[in-house]
């Protein structure tokens, strides 16, 4: 992202702090909360919305997608899903250790053949879906 924001090192942020950090007006932020599942503030005991780092990062990305990349809400939602899904899978791959491999092997042995077959089919369908999305992105010159 071209305009990275520096998020202070604290766990929760009030609405006005998020607006100051991101440059997004409160009414826009409230609308985005209803449109994007990636913005999910928690409610404090006093009923005040509190945002986490992941919410602020999502808001900054949404702002970039909508205003810089000129996407509509639907396109931005799809792009956000893709980016967060791919970053999650990269984390999983990067975190795989020998210990993780052993746990996965144990887990696989405890599955029945039909469970494994279902997982293989699900994986194939997911790979097919990813390929379809990639081809749509390529066809429409979405980056």
C-alpha positions as a printed Julia matrix, in Angstrom:
143×3 Matrix{Float64}:
   0.0     0.0     0.0
   1.43    3.35   -0.97
   0.33    5.3     2.1
   1.06    3.1     5.1
  -0.27    4.47    8.35
   1.6     4.1    11.59
  -0.65    2.5    14.19
   0.29    3.25   17.81
   1.24    0.26   19.95
  -1.96   -0.27   21.91
  -4.64   -2.92   21.76
  -7.86   -0.93   21.24
  -8.8     2.36   19.63
 -11.89    4.54   19.98
 -13.85    5.67   16.92
 -12.38    9.18   16.91
  -8.83    7.76   17.12
  -9.5     5.45   14.16
 -10.9     8.35   12.15
  -7.81   10.46   12.91
  -5.43    7.63   12.01
  -7.14    6.67    8.75
  -8.6     9.97    7.6
 -12.05    8.39    7.29
 -15.1    10.27    8.56
 -17.19    8.57   11.3
 -20.29    8.22    9.11
 -18.22    6.59    6.36
 -16.65    4.23    8.86
 -20.08    3.24   10.21
 -21.24    2.52    6.65
 -18.14    0.44    5.92
 -18.78   -1.57    9.09
 -22.11   -2.62    7.57
 -20.52   -3.47    4.2
 -17.26   -5.2     5.17
 -17.08   -8.13    7.59
 -13.38   -7.39    8.11
 -14.25   -4.39   10.26
 -15.61   -5.8    13.48
 -15.2    -3.53   16.47
 -15.94   -4.88   19.91
 -18.25   -3.16   22.37
 -16.79   -2.05   25.68
 -18.7    -2.51   28.9
 -19.86    1.09   28.51
 -21.19    0.35   24.99
 -18.42    2.2    23.15
 -17.0     0.67   19.96
 -13.35   -0.3    20.19
 -11.27   -1.14   17.15
  -8.24   -3.43   16.99
  -5.13   -3.25   14.78
  -6.66   -5.65   12.25
  -9.7    -3.36   11.93
  -7.52   -0.31   11.27
  -5.45   -2.21    8.71
  -8.64   -3.34    6.97
 -10.0     0.23    6.98
  -6.77    1.57    5.45
  -6.88   -1.11    2.76
 -10.55   -0.47    2.02
  -9.83    3.24    1.68
  -7.03    2.48   -0.77
  -9.16    0.07   -2.8
 -12.09    2.48   -3.02
 -10.34    5.81   -3.45
  -6.98    5.04   -5.08
  -7.82    1.89   -7.04
 -11.32    3.21   -7.87
 -13.08   -0.05   -7.02
 -16.74   -0.25   -6.12
 -17.84   -1.75   -2.8
 -18.38   -5.23   -4.26
 -14.98   -5.3    -5.97
 -13.26   -3.99   -2.84
 -14.98   -6.63   -0.72
 -13.84   -9.4    -3.07
 -10.28   -8.03   -3.24
 -10.13   -7.72    0.54
 -11.3   -11.32    0.92
  -8.64  -12.49   -1.55
  -5.81  -10.54    0.06
  -6.66  -11.62    3.57
  -7.21  -15.24    2.49
  -3.86  -15.35    0.69
  -2.02  -13.69    3.59
  -3.58  -16.23    6.0
  -2.45  -19.14    3.83
   1.07  -17.67    3.58
   1.2   -17.51    7.37
   0.11  -21.13    7.64
   2.77  -22.24    5.16
   5.45  -20.11    6.83
   4.61  -21.44   10.3
   4.74  -25.11    9.35
   7.39  -26.8    11.45
   8.39  -30.37   12.14
   6.05  -30.35   15.14
   3.16  -29.18   12.97
   3.93  -31.91   10.45
   3.81  -34.54   13.18
   0.48  -33.26   14.47
  -0.95  -33.23   10.94
   0.3   -36.78   10.34
  -1.32  -37.97   13.58
  -4.54  -36.19   12.66
  -4.55  -37.72    9.18
  -4.07  -41.22   10.61
  -7.1   -40.75   12.88
  -9.36  -39.88    9.95
 -11.4   -42.53    8.23
 -10.92  -43.17    4.5
 -14.23  -41.47    3.71
 -13.17  -38.38    5.72
  -9.9   -38.2     3.82
 -11.76  -38.62    0.54
 -14.1   -35.76    1.49
 -11.13  -33.55    2.38
  -9.41  -34.34   -0.91
 -12.6   -33.47   -2.8
 -13.0   -30.24   -0.83
  -9.37  -29.32   -1.57
  -9.92  -29.97   -5.27
 -13.05  -27.8    -5.28
 -11.23  -25.0    -3.45
  -8.32  -25.17   -5.91
 -10.83  -25.02   -8.76
 -12.48  -22.0    -7.18
  -9.12  -20.27   -6.74
  -8.31  -20.95  -10.4
 -11.66  -19.51  -11.45
 -11.11  -16.38   -9.39
  -7.6   -15.99  -10.79
  -8.86  -16.26  -14.36
 -11.63  -13.73  -13.68
  -9.08  -11.35  -12.16
  -6.79  -11.8   -15.15
  -9.63  -11.39  -17.67
 -10.78   -8.16  -16.01
  -7.24   -6.86  -15.36
  -7.83   -6.77  -11.58
  -4.63   -6.65   -9.6
